[in-house]
Amino acid sequence: MRHLKAHRKLGRPAEHRISLLRNLATSLINSRDDRIVTTLPKAKELRPFIEKAITLSRRAASLEGNGSEAAGVHLRRQAASFFHAGNQGRATTTRRGQIPPARSAGVSALSRLFDELGERFKERPGGYTRIIKMGRRSGDGAELAIIELVDNAREKEAQTSARKRTKGPGKKKAADGKVAESESGQKEDGATE
């Protein structure tokens, strides 16, 4: 029985599993399309992990009043534990004497989380992600899934285009300037004669 065993181990020791979740969270926040493709168990483990970080940014976005700046810094530092920090304490050169590129993906994910996503989800009480199953991978048969942030730009474009399609054509005017009648005997503006 699996009583009180809440999470999947994903076949990794604890440190590797936490690092995997941090990398996936960084990739999801930094992705252009607000979505990543991964296996279904990884996506199901990532969902509560990333939603806790988004909740912290949402709380910071709704702070106001005296002491809100200090509370915002505190929330930002708490959320920083969900991402890798970068290269601050590392050596300045590699083995071959080259200067490594700065690893700032975690830093940029944290800034995007608090600048953009906190405002986007300010009024949303939870459920910031969506998991869409894709089927099985051909190589090893693993179940694939897309995990994405809701209310993304692609979704908003689809809503606006759906609204435009449901509105239908506007009033059609004849050459003499009068409103044309439809086949049912009504004018296009909804009034009957």
N, C-alpha and C positions, 0 to 999 in steps of 0.2 A: 504494500500500500504506500501511496505517496502523500501521506498526510503532512501538512506544513512544509511542503517542498514546492515553493512558488515559481521558481525559474528553471530554465533549461541550462544544462552545463555546456552544450554545444561542442562536446568532445575536447575541451580545452581546460587547462588549469585556470584558477581564478584571475591571476594577473593578465594572462593572455586574453581571457574572455572580456575583462574590463577594457583592455586596450582595443580589442575588436569593436566593442560597442562605442567607444570614444571615436574611433576612426569612422565608423558608419554614421554616427551623429554629425561629425564634421562634414562628411561627404554630403549628407542630406541637407544641411543648412547652407552649405556653399554651392550646391548644385544650381545650375542656371534654370532648370525646369522645375525645381522644388520636388524632385523625385529621383529615386535610385532603384536599381534592380538588384535584388539579392535573393537568397533562399528564404523560403517561408518561415522556418524556425528562427532565423536571424531577424527577419522583419518583425515577427511577433515579440521577440525579446527587445528589439530596438524601440518599439512603440512606447512602452511606459518610461523607458530611459529618456527619450527625447521629449516626451510630454512634460516631464518634471522640469526640464530646463526651460521649456517654453512657458510654463506656469510662472517660473521665477521672473522671466522677462516681462510677462504680462502684469505681474504685481508691481514691478518697477515702473512700468508705463502708467499705472493708475495711481502712483504716489503723488501726493500734493500736500503742501503745508510745511510747518516747521519740522526740521529734521529729515525731510524727504531725501535730501542729497546724501546724507550718511546712510540712510536705509537703502538707497539705490546702489551705493558702492558695495554695501554688504550683500545685496542680492546678486550683483555682478560677480563678486568673488565666489559666492556659492555656486553660481552657474559655471564658473571657470573650471570647476572640478569635473564637469562633464566633457571637457575637451582637453587635448594635449596642449601644453603651454608653448612649446617651441624650443628654440636653441639657446636660451639665455645662458645656461651654465656650461655649455659645450666648448670644446677646443676651437680655436679660430681657424685652424687648418686641418686638412685630412691627412691620411697616411702619405699620400703622394705630394703633399705640399699645396694642394688646391684649396681654394676658399669655398666651403660648401654654401649652397643657396640657403637663404633664411627660411626656416620652417614656420610660416606664419598662418597656416591654414586654420589652426585653432583660435588664433587671435582674431582673424577675419570672421570666423564663424561666430565668435562671441560678440563682435561689434555688430554683425548683421542681425543676430538674435535680439539684441537690445535696441538697435536703431529702427529696424524695419519690422521684424516679426512681432515684437511686443506691441507695437501700435496696431498691426493688422489683426491680432487676436485679442485686443483689449476688451471687447464686448463678448467674446466667446468664452463660456465657462469650462470648456474642456473639449476633447475630441479634435485635436489639431491635426491628426494624421489619418490616412486611409490606406488600407492594405488591399491590393487587387491581385488575385491569383492569376498566374500566367500559364500554368501547365508544367510539364516536366522538361528538364534539360536533356538534350539528346546524348550527351557524353556519359553522365553518371546517373541519370534518372532522378536527380534532385528536384523537388518542387520549387519553382521560381515564383517570386512575387515582386510587385512594385509597391514600394512604400512612398507615399507622397504627402505633402502638406496640403491641407484643404484651403479653399479660397485663393488658389494661385491664379496667375495671370491668364493661363490657358482656359481655366474654368470660367473666369469672368468673361472672356471673349465669347465662349460658347453660350453663356447666358444672354449676353447682349445680342448675339446673332439669332438666338431663339426668339427673343422678344421682337426683333425686327420682322421675323417670319410670321409670327402670330398676329402682328398688327394688320397685316394685309396691305393691299394697295390703298393709297389715299383717295381723296375725292378726285374724280375724273371730270374735267371740264370740257365741254364741247367747244367747237371753234367759235360759237357765238357767245361764250362766257357763261352759259347755264350749266347747272350741275346735271350730269348724265344719270339716267335711271338704270337700275339693275333689272334683271329678268323677273324678279318677284314683284315689281311694281313699286318698290321703295327707292327713294333717292339714296345715294351713297352715304349721305350724312346721317341716315337713320330715320328721317321723318317720312311719314306716309302722306299721300295725297288724298 
